[in-house]
Amino acid sequence: MGLPPLVDRLVHRWFGQPIIRNDLRGELVEEIIAMALEPDWVGCGSDWGACDLMRPADELRIQVKQSAALQSWTKPDGPMSRPCFSIASKTGRYDGAAWIPGAGRNAEIFIFGWHDRMDQEADHRDAGQWQFFVVPERDLPDQKSISLSTLRRLAEPVLFDALADRVSSVAASLIA
């Protein structure tokens, strides 16, 4: 059974082109990462979710951040976007509709997705075109945002096929 016509139209409009607009690309990258980490990790992101994925076995949490060199509003031969990822500390989190105060970041592991392609073959929907930086929260600097160059000093990028192994390694270092 297919999607209702309206939903099918919206999915095609939002995700039917290779370059996904900023406000939807985060959802796409969360799903790419979920596909790499299932079944050990489950998606828990929502409108107000405190984190994006959780491992039920030990309740470790992952926060996903992403950026892309080619934006829906830039030309392939235009200047590359300067990637910057928000890592600001929060004042609390939502658990369902309940607000739970508490300063800090809402995950033990951060995964930063970076799509660097600017050519005609650039396709945000292609999991193989993304690089992922897996960083324990404890290694992130105490600041509101982080640049790609700083991420490169904190972690080696991995591709989709190696993401699950890298996350397992980082998670093991946190519970050891």
BANULO-125674 format. One record per atom (N, C-alpha, C, O, CB): z, x, y; residue in one letter. Coordinates in steps of 0.02 Angstrom, whole numbers, plus 50000, padded with zeros to 5 digits. Glycine has a CB too. Layout:
BANULO-125674
ZXYA
...
***
This chain:
BANULO-125674
500005004249941M
500005000050000M
500005004450062M
500405009150068M
500614995250000M
499555003050108G
499495007050169G
499985004850223G
500355000050215G
498795006750195G
499965008550277L
500385006850334L
500105000650369L
499504999350366L
500435012750383L
500534996750401P
500284991150442P
499794994050495P
499884999650518P
500874987350477P
499284990250513P
498774992850560P
499064995850624P
498815000950646P
498304987250578P
499564992750653L
499844995450715L
500165002350703L
500055006950742L
500374990650743L
500545003050650V
500865009450635V
500335014650619V
500385020350642V
501355008650575V
499825012850581D
499285017450565D
498945019850629D
498795025750636D
498765013950519D
498825015250676R
498515017150740R
498965022050779R
498715026950807R
498375010950783R
499615020550781L
500065025050818L
500105031950786L
500095036950821L
500765021950822L
500155032150720V
500185038650685V
499555042550700V
499585048550713V
500265037550608V
498985039350698H
498355042750712H
498345045150785H
498125050850799H
497765038150698H
498565041050831R
498555043050902R
499035048850914R
498855053550950R
498755037050947R
499625048750884W
500125053950896W
500005060350857W
500135065750882W
500805051250880W
499755059650796F
499695065550753F
498995066650726F
498895070850682F
500165064850695F
498505063050752G
497825063650727G
497425069350757G
496855070650735G
497465057350741G
497695072850805Q
497365078550836Q
497745084950817Q
498345084650803Q
497335077750914Q
497405090650816P
497735096850795P
498295099350842P
498755102650820P
497235102250788P
498245097750906I
498755099950954I
499185093950971I
498945089051000I
498425103151019I
499825094350953I
500285088850960I
500655089451026I
500875094951045I
500775088550901I
500735083951061R
501075084251126R
501815085951117R
502105084751064R
500995077451163R
502095088851169N
502785091551167N
503305086751141N
503715088651099N
502985093751235N
503295080551164D
503835075951145D
503795073651073D
504275070651048D
503815069951191D
503255075051038L
503195073150967L
503195079250921L
503335078550861L
502565069150956L
503035085050947R
502965091050905R
503625092850871R
503615095450815R
502725096850947R
504195091550902G
504835092950871G
504925089050807G
505175091650757G
505405091450919G
504725082750807E
504765078550747E
504335081550692E
504535081850634E
504545071350762E
503735083750710L
503275086750662L
503585093050630L
503575093850569L
502615088450696L
503855097450672V
504135103750646V
504755102350603V
504855105750553V
504315108350705V
505165097550622E
505735095750580E
505505093650510E
505815095450460E
506145090050612E
504965089850507E
504705087650442E
504405093450402E
504485093850341E
504175082150451E
504055098050436I
503795103950402I
504365107850371I
504325109850313I
503395108550452I
504895108950408I
505475112750383I
505815108850327I
506015111850277I
505975114150440I
505885102350334A
506185098350281A
505785098950216A
506075099550162A
506225090850302A
505115098950221M
504705099750161M
504825106450127M
504805106950066M
503965099050179M
504955111650167A
505075118250138A
505765118650105A
505845122350056A
505025123650192A
506245114950130L
506945115650107L
507175110350058L
507695111250027L
507395115650166L
506805104950049E
506995099750001E
506975102549931E
506565106849917E
506535093550008E
507395100249885P
507865094749891P
508575096849911P
509005092549919P
507895091049826P
508705103349919D
509385105549935D
509615103250003D
510215101950013D
509425113149931D
509155102850050W
509315100750119W
509015093950131W
508465092450106W
509055105950170W
509355089850169V
509095083150185V
509065082250260V
509485084850297V
509535077650153V
508555078650282G
508485077250353G
509025072450376G
509175067550342G
507795074350368G
509315073850433C
509825069350461C
509725068450536C
510145065450569C
510535072150446C
509185071050562G
509035070350633G
508865063150648G
508565059650607G
508475074950654G
509035061050706S
508875054350730S
508875054650806S
508925060050835S
509385048950703S
508825048950837D
508825048950910D
509405052950939D
509315056950986D
508855041850936D
509995051850912W
510585055150938W
510935059450886W
511525061050892W
511075050050965W
510575061450834G
510865065450781G
511105072150807G
510785075250850G
510375066550725G
511665074450782A
511955080750805A
511585086750778A
511585092050810A
512685081050784A
511255086050720C
510875091450691C
510255088450658C
510175082350657C
511295095550640C
509825092650631D
509195090250603D
509185090050527D
508875085650498D
508635094550628D
509515094850495L
509555094950422L
510265096850401L
510615100250438L
509035099850392L
510455094550342M
511115096150316M
511055097450241M
510645094350206M
511625090450330M
511465102050217R
511495103350145R
512125099850119R
512675102150132R
511505110950128R
512045094250084P
512625090350061P
513125094350020P
513725092850021P
512395084550021P
512895099349983A
513345103149940A
513915106449977A
514475106849951A
512945108449903A
513795108750038D
514315112150077D
514345109950150D
514735112650189D
514215119650073D
513935105150168E
513895102350235E
513685107250289E
513835106350348E
514565099450253E
513335112550269L
513035116950319L
512495113050355L
512155108850326L
512745123450287L
512425114450420R
511965110750462R
511445115350493R
511575121250507R
512345106950517R
510845112650502I
510295116250534I
510065112550596I
510015106350596I
509695117150484I
509945116350649Q
509645113750710Q
508955116950715Q
508885122950709Q
510085115350774Q
508445112850727V
507755115150732V
507545115250806V
507665110450843V
507275110750691V
507235120750825K
506945121350892K
506235123750882K
506085127250833K
507365126350939K
505795122050928Q
505095124050919Q
504745124950986Q
504955122151037Q
504725118950877Q
504205128750984S
503775129551042S
503085131751016S
503015134050959S
504065134651093S
502585130951058A
501905132851039A
501545135951098A
501635133951156A
501525126651014A
501135141051083A
500755144351135A
500245139651166A
500135139651226A
500395150551107A
499925135551123L
499425130851147L
499735123951153L
499985121151104L
498815130651100L
499725121351213Q
500015114751227Q
499445109751233Q
498865111651242Q
500445114951292Q
499605103451228S
499105098151235S
498795098151305S
498255095351315S
499405091351220S
499125101051353W
498895101151422W
498585107751443W
498415108551502W
499465099451467W
498515112651397T
498205119051415T
497535119651380T
497395116151331T
498665125051395T
497125124051407K
496475125451376K
496555131451329K
496965135851342K
495935126951431K
496165131651274P
496225137251227P
496135144051260P
496415148951236P
495725136451172P
495745144451314D
495645150951347D
496105151751407D
496045156551445D
494925151651369D
496575147251416G
497045147451471G
497635152151457G
497665155051403G
497305140551488G
498085152751504P
498665157051494P
499135154351440P
499215148251433P
499045158051559P
499435158851403M
499905156851351M
500555154451381M
500805157251430M
500025162751302M
500815149351352S
501465146751372S
502005151951359S
501965155651309S
501635140051335S
502505152351401R
503065157051391R
503595153351351R
503945149051378R
503355159751459R
503665155051287P
504135151251245P
504855152451263P
505075158151274P
504025153051173P
505215147051267C
505925147151281C
506245141451242C
505985135851242C
506065146551358C
506795142751209F
507115137851166F
507825136451192F
508195141051208F
507135140351093F
508005130151195S
508675128251218S
509175129751162S
509085127951104S
508695120751237S
509715133151181I
510265134451135I
510935132951169I
511455135651150I
510245141851110I
510905128751218A
511505127151257A
512055124251213A
511925120451167A
511335122351314A
512655126051230S
513245123151197S
513295115851218S
513115114051274S
513885127151216S
513535111751174K
513605104551186K
514345102851201K
514795106751186K
513345100451126K
514445097051230T
515135094851244T
515405090351188T
515985088251190T
515165091051311T
514985088851140G
515175084551085G
514565082551045G
514025085351054G
515565078351109G
514645077551002R
514085075350961R
514195068050942R
514745065350945R
514015079650898R
513655064850922Y
513695058050897Y
513725058150821Y
513365062050789Y
513085053850921Y
514145053950794D
514165052550723D
514025045150718D
514485041050724D
514865054650689D
513385043450706G
513185036450712G
513225034550786G
512925037850828G
513635031750668G
513595029250801A
513675027150871A
514305030050902A
514425028950962A
513685019550875A
514705033550863A
515345036150888A
515255043150919A
514955047550889A
515865036450832A
515495043950980W
515495050451014W
516105054450993W
516665052050997W
515475049451092W
515985060550970I
516525064950949I
516525071050996I
516075075250993I
516455067150874I
517025071451041P
517035077051087P
517195083651051P
517535083751000P
517555075851142P
516935088951079G
517055095651052G
516525100451075G
515935099551059G
517085095450975G
516715105451112A
516235110251139A
515975114851084A
516335116651038A
516555114451195A
515345116551090G
515035121251043G
514335118951024G
514075114051051G
515465121950981G
514045122550977R
513395120650951R
513495116650887R
513995117650852R
512945126950938R
513035112250873N
513125107450819N
512815109450752N
512675105150711N
512855100950839N
512705115850742A
512425118150678A
512635125450666A
512745129250713A
511655117450677A
512675127250603E
512835134150584E
512215138450581E
512255144650586E
513195134250518E
511635135250571I
510995138850566I
510495135850615I
510435129750619I
510725138650492I
510155140050651F
509615137850694F
508955140550666F
508905146350647F
509725140350768F
508455136150664I
507785138250645I
507325136950704I
507265131450729I
507525134350581I
507015142450727F
506555142150784F
505845142650757F
505655147750728F
506715147850835F
505455137450768G
504755137450748G
504315139650806G
504395137150862G
504535130550722G
503855144250793W
503405146650844W
502695146450818W
502535149250766W
503595153950866W
502265142950854H
501555142450838H
501175146450889H
501115144550947H
501305134950836H
500905152250868D
500605156850916D
499845156350923D
499555159850964D
500785163850896D
499535152250884R
498805151950885R
498545148650949R
498815143650972R
498545148150824R
498015151550976M
497695148951037M
496945148051027M
496575146651074M
497825153551097M
496705148950965D
495985148650952D
495775141550932D
496185136950931D
495795153550897D
495145140750917Q
494875134250899Q
495155131450834Q
495115125450821Q
494115134650894Q
495445135750793E
495735133650729E
496475131950734E
496785130050684E
495635139150677E
496755132550793A
497465130950803A
497595123650783A
497255119150806A
497685132150876A
498105122750741D
498265115950717D
499015115650705D
499265118350655D
497865114150652D
499375112350749H
500105111850742H
500305108550677H
500865109650653H
500395107950801H
499865104450648R
500025100850586R
499995105250524R
500205103250470R
499555095050578R
499725111250531D
499645115850475D
500275120150468D
500395124650508D
499015120450485D
500675118650418A
501315122250408A
501205129850402A
501645133650422A
501665119650345A
500635131950376G
500495139050368G
500365142750432G
500345148850432G
499925139850323G
500265139150487Q
500145142450551Q
500785143750591Q
500765146950644Q
499675138250592Q
501345141450566W
501985142250602W
502355148450578W
502315150350519W
502425136050593W
502705151650624Q
503195156950608Q
503885153950619Q
503985149950665Q
503085163550652Q
504355155950577F
505035153250583F
505535159050588F
505515163850549F
505195148750522F
505985158350635F
506525163150645F
507165159450625F
507345154450656F
506555165850720F
507505162050575V
508125158850550V
508705163050574V
508765168950555V
508125158150471V
509135160050615V
509675163850647V
510335160150638V
510385154250653V
509525164850723V
510845163650613P
511505160550611P
511745159050683P
511635163150728P
512025165150574P
512055153450692E
512295151550759E
512745157050788E
512715158350848E
512685144950756E
513145160150747R
513615165250771R
513255171250802R
513555175050841R
514055167650714R
512615172250786D
512225177850814D
511875176150879D
511595180550911D
511725180250763D
511885169850899L
511545167850960L
511975169751021L
512585169251019L
511405160250961L
511645172051074P
512025173751134P
512315167551167P
512075161951157P
511585177451185P
512835168551206D
513165163051241D
512785161851306D
512975164151360D
513925164751256D
512245158051300Q
511825156351357Q
511465149851342Q
511515147251286Q
511315162051372Q
511115147151391K
510805140551383K
510135140651348K
509945135651317K
510725137451451K
509775146151351S
509125146551319S
509005153651293S
509365158351310S
508565144551368S
508495154151251I
508335160551220I
507585161451220I
507215156751207I
508635161151148I
507365167551234S
506645168951236S
506405171151166S
506795172951122S
506505174451288S
505755170951158L
505455173151095L
505595180551084L
505725182651027L
504695171851095L
505575184551136S
505695191751128S
506405193051104S
506515197651063S
505565195451194S
506885189251128T
507575190051103T
507635187751031T
507975190950991T
508075186051147T
507295182251013L
507295180050943L
507015185350897L
507275186450842L
506895173550936L
506495188750919R
506185193950878R
506675199750865R
506635203150814R
505555196650912R
507145200750911R
507655205950900R
508205203550852R
508525207650819R
507975208050967R
508305197050848L
508825194250806L
508605192950733L
509015193250687L
509075187850835L
507955191550724A
507725189650657A
506985191150649A
506595190750696A
507855182150644A
506795192950588E
506095193850571E
505795186950558E
506115182750526E
506005198550509E
505195185650583P
504895179050569P
504675178650496P
504495183550465P
504295177850615P
504705172450470V
504445171150403V
503955165350408V
503985161350455V
505015169450352V
503505165050360L
503035159550357L
503325154050313L
503845154850281L
502355161850330L
502985148350311F
503215142450276F
503415144050204F
503945141850181F
502665137150276F
503005147750168D
503145149050097D
503775153150085D
504055152850031D
502555152750067D
504005156950135A
504605161050128A
505215157950162A
505755160850161A
504485167950155A
505125152250194L
505665149250233L
506275147350192L
506835148850212L
505405143150270L
506175144250135A
506745142050093A
507165148050071A
507775147650071A
506495138150031A
506835153550052D
507205159450031D
507615162350089D
508185164450080D
506735164750003D
507315162550149R
507675165250207R
508275160950225R
508815163550239R
507205165850267R
508175154350224V
508735149750239V
509285150550187V
509875150650204V
508495142350242V
509095151150124S
509605152250071S
509995158650082S
510605158750073S
509275152450001S
509665163850102S
509995170250115S
510475169650174S
511045172050170S
509475175650129S
510255166550229V
510685165750287V
511275161250270V
511845162650289V
510285162850347V
511145155850234A
511695151250215A
512205154850171A
512805153950180A
511405145050178A
511965158950125A
512425162550081A
512865167350122A
513445168250105A
512035166550026A
512585170350175S
512985174950216S
513525171150254S
514035174150273S
512535178650265S
513425164750265L
513915160850303L
514495158350260L
515045157150286L
513585154850336L
514375157450196I
514895154850152I
515205160150108I
515635158650066I
514615149250110I
514985166350116A
515255171850075A
515945173850098A
516245178450069A
514785177850077A
***
